[in-house]
Amino acid sequence: MKSFTLIEVIFVIIIVGLLSIGAINAIPDNTLLNNTNFLYNKILEKKANALGFMANMDNADENRTVCLTFTKEWIKNDENYAKVKFNLSNRINISSEYNTICFDYLGRPYKTKVDLKTFDNLLHKQTEINISYQNQQKTIKILPISGYVEIE
């Protein structure tokens, strides 16, 4: 009878186990990139929603604004979060100078609340949202006046 001995089988299992450990470590961790892109798209979605309010001029000015809060709880409780096949990682940290950013119907960013009569809360300096994960960091910037959003 030709067959493998128990020792040969054990050595093959050990070698396959060591190779699989090396292969697992070679797979890159894209958690930070994926979560940053998700938050970036969420900001663009809210800005686009605010721009869409311009089509219906029957709304009062204060109703033609959209706000978002930079906390994991707010993002996970957002109305469209359940429709997306993506789960924001619990291991990332999100920080920003302003916890809430609002966009008006022209796409202009405001800190906290929109005031279309005095423009008191209009952003006049660049705002950064920092996303960190395992000693790595990505930054999303929202530029003043124009509301342009970019990932750095």
C-alpha positions as CSV (number, residue, x, y, z in Angstrom):
1,M,0.0,0.0,0.0
2,K,1.2,3.4,-0.9
3,S,0.1,6.2,1.4
4,F,1.4,9.1,3.5
5,T,2.6,8.5,7.0
6,L,1.1,10.6,9.8
7,I,4.3,12.6,10.2
8,E,4.2,13.5,6.5
9,V,0.6,14.7,6.7
10,I,1.4,16.8,9.8
11,F,4.3,18.5,8.0
12,V,2.2,19.3,5.0
13,I,-0.5,20.8,7.3
14,I,2.1,22.9,9.1
15,I,3.6,24.2,5.8
16,V,0.2,25.1,4.4
17,G,-0.6,26.9,7.7
18,L,2.6,28.9,7.6
19,L,2.0,29.8,3.9
20,S,-1.6,31.0,4.7
21,I,-0.3,33.2,7.6
22,G,2.1,34.9,5.2
23,A,-0.6,35.3,2.6
24,I,-3.0,36.9,5.1
25,N,-0.4,39.4,6.1
26,A,0.2,40.3,2.5
27,I,-3.4,41.4,1.9
28,P,-3.6,45.2,2.3
29,D,-6.0,46.7,4.9
30,N,-8.2,49.2,3.0
31,T,-10.4,50.1,6.0
32,L,-9.2,53.7,6.2
33,L,-9.5,54.3,2.5
34,N,-13.0,52.7,2.3
35,N,-14.4,54.6,5.2
36,T,-12.9,57.9,4.0
37,N,-14.4,57.4,0.5
38,F,-17.8,56.6,2.2
39,L,-17.7,59.8,4.3
40,Y,-16.6,61.8,1.2
41,N,-19.5,60.5,-0.8
42,K,-21.9,61.1,2.1
43,I,-20.8,64.8,2.2
44,L,-21.3,65.1,-1.6
45,E,-24.7,63.4,-1.3
46,K,-25.9,65.9,1.3
47,K,-24.5,68.8,-0.8
48,A,-26.3,67.5,-3.8
49,N,-29.5,67.2,-1.8
50,A,-29.2,70.8,-0.8
51,L,-28.6,71.9,-4.4
52,G,-31.8,70.0,-5.4
53,F,-33.9,72.2,-3.1
54,M,-33.4,75.0,-5.6
55,A,-35.8,73.3,-8.0
56,N,-38.7,73.8,-5.6
57,M,-38.8,77.5,-4.8
58,D,-42.0,77.1,-2.7
59,N,-39.9,76.0,0.2
60,A,-38.9,78.6,2.8
61,D,-35.2,79.4,2.8
62,E,-34.6,77.6,6.0
63,N,-36.1,74.4,4.6
64,R,-33.8,74.5,1.6
65,T,-30.8,73.4,3.6
66,V,-29.2,70.1,4.5
67,C,-27.0,69.4,7.5
68,L,-24.7,66.6,8.4
69,T,-23.0,65.8,11.7
70,F,-19.6,64.1,11.8
71,T,-20.3,61.3,14.3
72,K,-20.5,57.6,13.6
73,E,-23.9,57.4,15.3
74,W,-25.4,60.1,13.0
75,I,-24.0,58.5,9.9
76,K,-25.3,55.1,10.8
77,N,-28.7,56.6,11.6
78,D,-29.0,58.5,8.4
79,E,-32.0,57.6,6.2
80,N,-29.9,56.2,3.3
81,Y,-27.3,54.3,5.4
82,A,-29.4,51.2,5.5
83,K,-29.8,51.2,1.7
84,V,-26.0,51.1,1.2
85,K,-24.2,47.7,1.4
86,F,-21.4,49.2,3.5
87,N,-20.7,49.3,7.2
88,L,-18.7,52.1,8.7
89,S,-16.0,50.6,10.8
90,N,-16.3,50.9,14.6
91,R,-12.5,51.2,14.8
92,I,-12.1,54.5,12.9
93,N,-12.2,57.9,14.6
94,I,-13.8,61.0,13.0
95,S,-12.9,64.5,14.2
96,S,-13.6,67.9,12.9
97,E,-13.4,71.5,14.0
98,Y,-17.2,71.8,13.5
99,N,-19.4,68.8,14.5
100,T,-22.1,69.9,12.1
101,I,-21.8,71.4,8.6
102,C,-24.8,72.6,6.6
103,F,-25.2,73.3,2.9
104,D,-27.6,75.8,1.5
105,Y,-29.4,75.6,-1.8
106,L,-26.4,77.1,-3.6
107,G,-24.0,74.6,-2.2
108,R,-22.3,77.0,0.2
109,P,-21.1,75.5,3.5
110,Y,-22.1,76.8,6.9
111,K,-20.9,75.9,10.4
112,T,-23.8,74.6,12.4
113,K,-26.9,76.5,11.2
114,V,-27.7,78.2,7.9
115,D,-28.6,81.9,8.1
116,L,-29.4,83.2,4.6
117,K,-30.2,86.8,5.8
118,T,-27.0,87.7,7.6
119,F,-24.6,84.8,6.4
120,D,-23.2,84.8,10.0
121,N,-22.4,81.1,10.0
122,L,-21.0,80.9,6.4
123,L,-17.6,79.2,6.4
124,H,-14.8,81.6,5.8
125,K,-11.9,79.2,6.3
126,Q,-11.1,75.7,5.1
127,T,-12.6,72.9,7.3
128,E,-10.9,69.6,7.7
129,I,-12.6,66.3,8.7
130,N,-9.9,63.9,9.9
131,I,-10.5,60.1,9.7
132,S,-7.9,58.0,11.6
133,Y,-7.4,54.3,11.8
134,Q,-4.4,52.4,13.3
135,N,-1.9,55.3,13.3
136,Q,-2.9,56.3,9.8
137,Q,-4.9,59.4,8.9
138,K,-6.9,60.8,5.9
139,T,-8.3,64.3,5.6
140,I,-11.4,65.5,3.8
141,K,-11.4,69.2,3.2
142,I,-14.4,71.5,2.6
143,L,-13.4,74.8,1.1
144,P,-15.1,78.0,2.1
145,I,-17.7,79.8,0.0
146,S,-17.7,77.3,-2.9
147,G,-18.2,74.2,-0.7
148,Y,-15.8,72.2,-2.9
149,V,-15.0,68.9,-1.2
150,E,-11.7,67.0,-1.7
151,I,-9.8,64.1,-0.1
152,E,-6.1,64.7,0.9
